Amino acid sequence: MQQLTVRGFDQALINRIRRLANQDGISLNQAVLKLLRRGAGIGAPQGGRSVVGTSLDHLIGTWTRDEAEAMDRALADLAEIDESMWQ
């Protein structure tokens, strides 16, 4: 693997990289590579691990807050467990 030094990360970008690394349980380096590949419009390298995949990446961040909250409300009933079904 080749190395490349990148300078000039602003705080917002650093925060996004750290958040992705924490969410996905990956290193900062892996998070940066993931974001670079996503930004370049290319998927995970052959043989690379892609836990979820990238086929839905174009949908990420497209909902408004109201749409997301409406979906959460619509799905709330699905989180409830009917105890009588598990007796």
C-alpha positions in Angstrom: 0.0 0.0 0.0 1.2 3.5 -0.8 1.2 6.3 1.6 0.0 9.9 1.1 0.3 12.8 3.4 -2.7 15.1 3.5 -2.6 18.4 5.4 -5.1 21.1 6.2 -7.9 19.2 8.0 -10.4 21.7 9.5 -12.1 20.9 12.7 -15.5 20.0 11.1 -13.7 17.4 8.9 -11.8 16.0 11.8 -15.0 15.7 13.8 -16.7 13.9 10.9 -13.8 11.5 10.5 -13.8 10.7 14.2 -17.5 10.2 14.3 -17.4 7.8 11.3 -14.5 5.9 13.0 -16.4 5.6 16.2 -19.7 4.6 14.5 -18.1 1.9 12.3 -15.5 0.8 14.9 -12.7 1.4 12.5 -9.4 3.3 12.7 -9.1 7.0 11.8 -7.1 6.0 8.7 -9.8 3.6 7.6 -12.4 6.3 8.1 -10.4 8.7 6.0 -10.0 6.2 3.2 -13.8 5.4 3.4 -14.7 9.0 3.1 -12.2 9.6 0.2 -13.5 6.6 -1.7 -17.1 7.7 -1.2 -16.3 11.3 -2.3 -14.5 9.9 -5.3 -17.6 7.8 -6.2 -15.8 4.5 -5.9 -16.7 1.6 -3.7 -14.6 -0.6 -1.4 -11.5 -2.1 -3.1 -11.8 -5.7 -4.3 -11.3 -8.0 -1.3 -11.9 -5.1 1.0 -14.4 -5.4 3.7 -17.6 -3.4 3.2 -19.9 -4.3 6.0 -23.0 -2.6 4.6 -22.0 -1.7 1.1 -22.3 1.6 -0.8 -25.3 1.0 -3.0 -27.5 3.3 -0.9 -24.9 6.0 -0.2 -26.6 8.4 -2.6 -29.6 8.4 -0.2 -27.6 9.3 2.9 -28.5 12.8 4.3 -31.4 13.3 1.8 -34.2 13.4 4.4 -35.2 16.5 6.1 -35.4 16.5 9.9 -39.2 16.4 9.7 -39.1 13.4 7.3 -36.7 11.5 9.6 -38.8 12.2 12.7 -42.0 11.1 10.8 -40.2 7.8 9.9 -39.1 7.3 13.5 -42.7 7.8 14.7 -44.0 5.4 12.0 -41.5 2.8 13.1 -41.9 3.3 16.9 -44.6 0.6 17.1 -42.2 -2.0 15.6 -39.9 -1.5 18.6 -42.6 -2.7 21.0 -42.6 -6.4 22.1 -45.9 -8.2 22.5 -45.0 -10.3 25.5 -48.0 -12.6 24.9 -46.4 -13.8 21.7 -43.3 -14.9 23.6 -44.9 -17.1 26.3 
